[in-house]
Each structure stands twice: as structure tokens, then as C-alpha cells.
Amino acid sequence: MNWQINTSFHYTLPETDHFIGVEVNQVVADGKLETTLRPQVKLGLNDKLAIGMAAGFPVGGKDRALSSFFRLIYQL
């Protein structure tokens, strides 16, 4: 059996649609624990549109690489 544990902590900047935060993504598989820290930021461009960016920093593990992604967010 494999497990995924995803925990996130975010802070929304007062009177804005911006936030900063971090996700802690953990996978438990074959008796091993792999952890990736993902700092994130979201910038609200207007009341419907925002952009986000996240980076992935593996904790431990020699075969794991850094990662990152951008996202375009349409808010209903």
C-alpha cells in the first residue's frame, strides 16, 4: 500500500488576491518516505485572472531533481 500526504500552509496578503505559501508533499511507498517542499506564490491580476508559480525542492534522495511550474488561474 502506498500513501500520499499533502500539507499546505498559505498566507493571503491583506486586502489583495495574492498569497504566499508552501506545500509539503510526502509519498510513503515500499517503506520509504520521499518529501518535496513546494514554495508557492499567486498574484491576482484582476478579479477573475491570476498567475501562480511553484518550485519543487526534494528533501533527501540523490536521484531527485528540482522542479517548477507556472499556472494561469481563472477564478469563477
DOPA-11446 format. One record per residue (C-alpha): x, y, z. Coordinates in steps of 0.25 Angstrom, whole numbers, plus 5000, padded with zeros to 4 digits. Example, Ala and Ser with C-alpha at 12.3 -4.5 7.8 and 13.67 -1.06 7.14 Angstrom:
<sites>
504949825031
505549965029
</sites>
This chain:
<sites>
500050005000
500550144996
500150275003
500250424999
500150525010
500050675005
500050785015
499950935011
500151065018
499751195011
499651335015
498751435008
499251575007
498251665014
497351745004
497951664992
497751544984
499151504986
499751394994
501051324998
501151185004
501851055004
501350915001
501950795007
501750674998
502150535004
502050394998
502150275006
502450154997
503150024999
503550065013
504250195008
503850335011
504050445000
503850585003
503750704993
503550854998
502850944989
502851094992
501751164984
501251304980
499951344974
499851484968
498451534965
498451614952
496951654953
495651604960
495651484950
497051454946
498351414954
499651354951
500351254960
501751194961
502351084970
503651014971
503950874976
505150844985
505350704988
505850675002
506850565002
506950454991
508150464981
507350434969
506250544970
506350684963
505850824965
504550854958
503650974955
502351014948
501551134945
499951134944
498951224939
497751234948
496351274944
495451304956
493951284955
</sites>
